[in-house]
């Protein structure tokens, strides 16, 4: 068997949060079902933030309820910005909770209205609360702006390592390094991944990459070569952070899966069905631009799926 690489599809959350138009709840559920039918094992289906903050995701409680009931076997993940959000996600029955923190102070203030030091204390409270619950739900902490920030500019490797060390000290078990604004390059990805892993070991969980400068896939490959085996991605490359000026879409799920499967890794994802999911997305969000090189070119006749 080929080595498995885990893909979490973040389209229904990150992909939709800055969409120009709002996708209906029924269309979102249809899209999530099509993604699950394509073999996506894990999907971030929404965000427990106030509706006034991100109205595109205000139907997250209904989405979570319907998906849990209608898509058995899918690992359902939702984002929460704070303890209250994590509690709401937990009680809704999600299987995983993603929680963003920022490495840079500017983005932390803009996105979460708190300092990076305060974020560590928030995560300490969340992890302490989770330990007291009957059902354990993994919390994946996304280290936003780990490779650069459109507000503060350069984010040093030392800053990222220090924040990750602080989070682990607060009880965090899984950290996803996020290139929130898509400024990273492959050499930087290798440097940061190595430095963070040296400090926190297996608590380094994966990479969340964006394609602002066209290096999303190259950065994924660099991470892969450094041993990363978990990635976030988004169908059609939608998405971006509303509080990170200049941020654009996520690394494209279709391109990432094609690269991985072509290299001999296995993802459990059926590429033709994944491409068909683009039609479902387009039907529910017809005015949004869709990205991806492999979908434009078509699946090459030379492609052989990993066994």
N, C-alpha and C positions, 0 to 999 in steps of 0.2 A: 504494500500500500504506500502511496505517496504521502509526504508530510502534509498535515492539515494546517491551513491558515484560516483563521476565523475572521469573517467579515460581518460587521454590524452596519446595517443600512440605516442612515440617519435622515433620509429624505423627508419623511413625514414630520420631522421636527426641524432640523437645521435647514433642510431644503425649502421649507415653506415659510420660515419665519420672516423673510424679507420679500416674499412674493408680492408682486404688484396687485394681484387680485386674490380673493380668498377662495380656497377650495372648499366645496361643500363637504359635510360630514360623510354623506353617503359615498361621494367620490373618493374621499380619503380611505374609507374602509375598503372600497373596491380595489384601490391601488395597493393597499397593504396586503390584501388577499392575493393579488397577482404576484407580488414580491415573494410572499411565502410559498406560493405554488411554484415559483422558480427555484426554490431551495434556499432562500435567505434564511439562515437559522435564527437570526436575531435582528429585531427592528426597533429603533427608537421611534415610538409612535406619537410622541407629543411632549409637552412641557407644562409643569405645574407652576406657572407664573400667573400673576393677575391678568385678567383679560384686557385691561386698559394698557398693559405694557406691550403685549404681543397679541393683538386681536385675532391674528391668523390661527392661533393655537388655543383659542378660548374653549373649543369643544373637546379638549383633551380628556376630561373625565368620561364623556360619552364614548370617545374613541377607545379608550382603555377598556371600558366595560364591554363594548361590542367585540373588540378583537379577542379579549380573553375568552368570550363565550363562543365566538364564531371561527376562530383559527386555532384549534387545539394543536399543541406541540410547538408552537412558536414561542421563542423567548421574547417576552415583551419588556421593553425598556422605556423609561420616561425620565426626562430631566427635571431636576428640582434645584432651585437657587439657594435654598436655606433649609433650616430644620423643619419649619412648618410645611414647606413644599415636599420634603422627604417623607414626612409623616402622612401627608395626603396621598402621595404615590404608594407608600407602603400599604395603607389601609385600602387602597383601590385594588391591590392584589398584583402589582407588577412584579416581574421576576428579577429585574435589575434596576438600579437607580443611578443615573449619571448626574454628577454635580460639578459645575464649573467653578474654578477659582482662577485668578489671574496671576501670572508671574510679574507683570509690570504694574506699577502703582497706578499709572494713568488709566489703563484699561480696567483695573479693579474698581476704581472710583466711578468710571463711566458705566460699566456693565452691572456692577453689583452694589454700588454706593457704599463701599467699605474699603478699608486698607487691606493690603496683603496679610499683615499681621492679624487683623480681625478675621480674615478668612480661615486662618489656621485654627483660631479659637472656635469659629463656627463648625469646622469639620470635627474638632474634638468633641463638641457637644453632640453632633450628629452620630459619631461613632459610639459614644457612650450610650446614647439613647438606643441605638440599634442593638447593642450588646444586651440590653434589658428586655428585648422583644422575644416572643416565643418562636417566631419564624425569622430566620436570618435571610436578609436580602443583600446580595453583594452591592457595594457602592463603588462605582467607577468615578474617580475624580479626574476631571479634565483640566490639565494645566494649560490654560489659555495663554497665548502670546509667548510660548516657550522658546520661540526662535526669532522673535522680533515683534515690534508693536508700532502701529501707525500713529499712536499718540506720543509715546515716550521714545520711539526710535529703537536703538540697539538694546537688546536684552542679552546680557552676557551668559555664557555657560555657567559661570559661578552663581549668578542669580537663580537660574533654573535649578541647579543642583541644591542650593540652599533652601529653596522653597519646597522641593520634593523631600528633602531631609526633614524639614519642619512638619510636613504633612504626615510622614510616616511616624514621626514622634508623637503626633496627635492621634495615632491609631489607624490611619488610612492604610488600606491593604492593596489597593489597585490604583495606579496612576497612569493616565493616558496623556502623553505629551501632545499638545495641540499647536499646529502652525496656523493660528487663527486668521492671520492676514495673508498667508501664502507667500511669505518673504524668504523662506528657508531655501537652502541649496544642499545638494547631496553631501558635500564634505562637512557642512555644518550639522546635518542630521547625524552623520556618523560620530562626530565629536561629542554632540550633546547626549546621544543615546549611550555611548561608552561611559561618559562621565557620570551620568545619572545612574546607570546600572552599577557602576563601581561603588556608588554610595548607598543605593537602596536595594540592590539585587533584584529578586523576582517581583518586588512591588511595582517595578516598571512593567506595565501591562500592555501598552500598545501605542499606536500613533493615530492622530486625527489630523488629516492633511487637507489643505486647500490648494487651489490651482491658479491663484491670482497671477503669478508670473510664469505659468506654463511648466512648472517643475514638479507638479504633484506626483506624477507617476515615477519620475526619476527619484524623488525623495522617498517614495514607497519602496523602491528597489534598494536604495541605500539602507533603509531601516530593515528590510528583509535580510540583507547581507550581514547586518549586525545582530540578527537573531530575533527580530520582532516577528511575532506570529499572530497579531491581532490588529486589525485596521478598521477605522470608520470610513465610510464612503457614502456617496449619494448618487442615486440613479440620475442620469442626464446632467450631473454636475451642478445641480441647483444649490442655492444657499449662500450663507454668509452671516456674519454677526452684525446686527443693527447698531451696535455700539463700538464698532471698530471701523472707522472711516477707511474706505478703499478696499475693504475685504470683499472678495467675490466667492464663486462657487467652490464646493468641495471637490476632492478628487473623484473622478467619475467611476462609479461602481462597475460599469460594463468594461471599461478599459483596464481597471485593476484586476478584475476576475479573468479577463482574457490573458493578461500578462502572467498571472500566477499559474493558471491552468496550462498555458503554453510552456512554462518553465518546468512543469512536472509536479507542481504543488496541487493539492486538491482542496476545493472549497465547498463541495456539495451543491454548487449552484449550476443550474442548467442555462447556458448562455442564450440559446434561442428563446426560451421562456422569459429570460431576463430582458431580452430585446423587445418581446411582446408587451412587457410591462410598461415600456415607454409609451405605447399606444394608449394604455389605460391612464397614465399620467397626463398625456396630452389632452385626452378627452375631458379630464376634470380641470385642467389648467391650460386652456388653449392659447393664452396670450403670453405664456412664459417661454423664453428661449431655452432650447434643449441642447446640451453639449455632448461631446464624446467623439473620439476619432474612430474607434472600431465600429460603432453603430453607423457612422457615415460611410465607411469603407465596406462594411459587411464582413461577416465571418469568413476568413480566408479558407480556401479549399485545402490548404496545408495544415489547418488546425487539427490537432489530436488531443482530445480531452485526457487529463491525467487519470490513470487507473486507480 
